[in-house]
Amino acid sequence: MNLFQPLMNEKEVQTNDEEINENQLVNLIKLVCSNQRWLNKRKKVNTISSLLKKYSYTSMFSRLSSLLIKTLKILALQSFALLTSSASSSTSSSSSSISNELLIIGAGQMRTGTTSLKFALQLLFNQPCYHMYDVIYKYQESHIKKWIKIFNMHQKCVNIEKANWNDIFNECKFAVDYPTCVFYKDLMNIYPNAKVILTIRDTDSWISSCRATTASDMVMTKHITFTENIIYRLRGLRSLPILHDRMYTKAFGSNYDQMTDDELKNAFIKWNQEVINYVPKDRLLIFDPNDGWKPLCEFLNIPIPENVPFPHLNKRIDLRNRLLKYRFLAQFLNFSFIISFLWFIHYMITS
């Protein structure tokens, strides 16, 4: 029995061969629009415009109305999702045929294409996929506290009930990236029908990407400055540094912030091998996102999407720029506090 077939059945099926080019284009536009955080509004418009220019139709004027209506519907849905953060949940919650069970557990480390996998699964099934992205941008402090509670229970060897996990994943059928990946063993026992996907990457490329982003001294640190704490609070992520510490400690050990590149690379290799040794072969896919749809769809026993590119998202430079923006803001606040303090001292002395 293919557990993923009910999810596929929920998707809208297109059977009109005359509209195949149009539907391909709409799928591409939908993929662009679903990339909510990595493309700003101007980039979305430019990308969609370029897609529209690439595709020509033999009877464009007679079909333009239908195409525009479909496109506008997609844009409207995505705009609504940005405002309510509930577009995915509304889709999945309407399904009564699928139980509240995780079907895919991502065991791959950060910077191995987990964001691309997230959007690929969402594109395949039109179902939400839980990711660190959702913790930071969607659920924020409410889920950060839930994860910290999970880590505390695990550290105290307290049995973590299925209800605790369901409370986090809620309507999601898939969960990848941190914090999920460090609990893949526990989740395999809680959800015995779930398959495991280990996203992989060349070790040298991985360490280079990590050191520029998620394993840089901006993130992989135990020493948070006063102004950085202020920024976390303003962003609704007050406890995020605590969660980072728990995640990295469980994955790499308590000295994660002092690890050299070679030590971190060895930890990455050890992590991947441990997953391979632990997960039964019939439940495991070792997946390089550069391989595209074929291995993923074959593993899930579903058709390969036609003429829809595999998403490659959250590029190093994009994430790096976001992190640098927050570092600049923290440094600016530090400078402002120093100037204000010096001015206050000067005022007190001269007054």
N, C-alpha and C positions, 0 to 999 in steps of 0.2 A: 504493500500500500504506500502510495506517494503522499506524504503528509503535506506537501507543498501544493498539490493540485487544487484543493479548495481555495487557496489564495489566488491561484491563477484564474480560477473560474470567476472570481469577483471582478476581474478586470474587464473593461469594455472590449468586446470582440469586434473587429472590423473585417467585413467580408466583401466589400465592394471593391473589385479589382480596379475599377476606373478611378478610384480615389487614393490609390496606394501612394503616389508621390505626395499628395496633400497630407496624408496621415503620417508619412515619414517626417515631413517638415514639422508638423505639429508636435510629434514626439521629441524632435530636437529642440524645439522652442520650449517645450515643457521641461526638458532637462536643464536648459539654461535658466529658466525661471525658478526651478527648485533649488538652484544654488544660491540660497538667500544671502549668505554672509560673505561669500568670496567674490561676488560680483555686485558692485554698487549699481544704482539705477541707470547711470549713463552707460556703463559697460553693458548692462543687460540690453538696453535699447540698441546700442551699436552692434552687439552680437546678433540680436534678432534681425536687425536690418540686413546684416551681411548674409544671414541664412536666407532671408526672403529674396535677396538679389541672386543667390546661387541657383535657385530653383526656378525653372521656367515651365509654363504650362501651355499646352496646345490650344486650350480654350480658356485663357486666363480670365477674361472679363466675365465669362459666364459662371466661373467658379470662385471668383474673388470674394463674393459676399459670404459664401460658406466658410472659406478659409479665415476671413477676418473675424467672423462670429466665433469660430473655434479658438482662434488665437486670443481674442478678447476674453473669452470665458476662462482660459488658462491664466491670463494675467490677472483677472479679477480674483480668481481663487487663490493665487499666490499672494496677492496684496492682502487679502483677508487673512491668510495664514500669518503674514508678518505682524498683523495687528493683534491677532488673537492667539497665535502659537498653538492652534488646535486643528489645523487642516488635516493632518495625518490621523489624529486620534478620532476625529469625526468619521473618517472612512472606516477605520477598523472597528470602532465601537458598534457600528451598525450591523456587524456580522455576528450572527448567532450560531453559525455552523462551525466556528473555530473556537476551541477552548482557550482559556487564558494560559497558554503555555509558550515558553521560549522554544523556537524551532532551530535557531542558529545561535551558537555561542562563538564570539570572536576571541581567539587566544593569542592573536598577533600583537606584538609590541607597538608602541607609538612609532610614527614615521615609517610605517610599512605599507601604507596605502589603505589604512582603515577608513578614512573619510571617503575615498573612492569606493570602497566596498559598501559603506553605508548607503551612498546614493545609488549604487548599482542595485542593491537589494530593494530599495524603495522604488526604483524605476521598474524592476521586474514584477513586483507584487503590489505596488501601490499601498504598501503598509509601512508604518514607521519603524525605523531602526534606531535603537538607543546607542548613544555615542557620547564621549566627553563633550563634544560640541553642544549636545542637548543640556548637559549639566550646567555648562557655563552660560549659554545664551537663552535657554528656554526655562528650565526649572530653577536654576540658580540656588540660592541658599536653602530652599526647602529640601532639595535632593542632596545637596552637599551634607546637610545634617543627617539625612538618612544613611548616606554612605559612611559617614564617620561612626554612626551607631553600629553599622555592620562590621566595620573594622574593629571597634571596641569589643563587640561580642565575640568575634573570631579570636582576638588576642586573649580573651578570658576563657576561651574554649567553651563558650556558651553555644548551645545548638541554635543554629539560625533556621527558623521555620520557613516553609515555603511562602507563608503569608508575608513575611518580611521582604522576600524577593519580588513577589507579585505587587507589593505596594510601590516598589521602585519602577519595575518594568511596565506595570499597568497594562496598557493595550499593545505594547510592543511585542512582536514575534521574533525579533532579531536584536541582538545586543553585541556590539563590538567595541574595541579600543578600551582605554581606561574609563572607569575603574573596573569594568566587567572582567577584563582579561586576567586580572590577578586572582580571580575567584573561579576560573574555568573548571577546576576539579569539583568544587562544591556544587556549581551549577549543573554539571553533568549528572550528578547524583539526584539533584532536585528535579531536573527535567531529563529523564532517561531517554526520551525520543529525540532530543536535540542533537543536531550535528555540530561539529566543531570545525571552524575555518582558521587555519594558522597562516596569516599573511606574512610573507617573507621578503627580504631585500638583501642585496649585496652588503656585506658587513662594513666595508669601507665607506660606501655611499650612505649607509645608515648612520654611522657615527658622525659623519660630516654634516648630515641633515639635522641630527639631534643636537649637536653642539651649537648649531646656528639658531635653534628654536627651542624645543621642549626640554632639552638637557643643557641649556645654556645657564650661565650664572644668574640670569634673570628669573629662571623658573626653578631649576634644581638647586635650591638653596634652603637652608634652615634659618637664615638670618634675614628677616623682613624689616625694612626700615619703617619709621613712623609714618612717613608720607606714603609709602607703598600700602601700608595698612589702611590709610585714609582712602586711597584709590579703590582698594578692594571693597571697602564699605560702601563707597559711592556707587560702585557697579553692582551692588547686591550680592557680593561674593565674599562676605566677611570671613568665612571659615575656609575659603579655598586653600590658603597656605597649609592649613592643618591637613586637608585632604591630600594635597600634593605630597606631604611628608609621609602619610600613611601608605599611599600608593607606591611611592618609590622605595620605601623601606621594605614593603612586602615583596616587591619585584627584585630589588638589587641588594638589599641589606641596609643596615642603619648608617653605613658610611658612604651612601650613594653620592653625597655632595662632595666627597673627597676623591672619588674614583678618577683614575687617569683614563685616557682614551682607550688604551689597551685593556684595562680592567673592565671598562664598560662594554667593549667589544666582546670580550670573553664571557661576560655575563649575558649578553645578547645571544651568543652561540649556545651557551648552556641552557638558556630559557627555551629556545627553539627545540633543542634536542630533548629536553624534558617533556615538552608537549608531545613530540613525536613518539617518545617511549611510553607515555601514559595513556594517550587516547587510542582506542582500538582503531585499526585501519579502516574498518567499514564506516566509522563515524567521523573520520578526519579528512579534510582537504588541505593540502599544503599549497598555498595559492600565491602566486606572484601576479599582482594586478596588471603588470605589463603584458600578461598572456591573454588578457581580454575576457570576453564572454564565455568562450568554449569550455574551459575546465570548470568554471563555476556552474554553468547551466547543466553540464553533464553530471556533475556531482549532485545537483538538486533534482536531476531528472526532469527538466523542463526545457521547452524550446528556446533556441538562441534568438534574441531579438534581431529582426532584419533591418539593416540600414540605420541602426541606432548606435552611435559610437559609445564605447565603454567610457564612463566618466573618469577623468584623472584630475582630482581636485586637491585643494589645500597645498599648493606648491610651496616649496621652502621659502621663496622670496616673499610670498603673500603673508605667511605666518610670521616671518621675521619682521616684516614691516609693522604688523600689528603689535608685536611685542616691543619693538623699538618706540612705537608711539606712546605706550604706557611708561616705558623707561624715561622717555623725554619728559613726560608729564610729571613723573616722580621727581626727577632732577630739578625741574622748574619749581615745583613746590618746595623742595629743599632750599633752593636759592632764595625763594621768596620769604621763607621762614627766617633764614639767616639775615637777610636785609632788614626785615621787619624787627628782628631782635636787636640788631645793631642800631637801628634808628631809635628804638625805644630806650636803649642804654644812653645813646647820645642825648636824647630828649630829657631823660632823668638827670643827667649830669649838668646840662646847660640851663635847665629851668630853675 
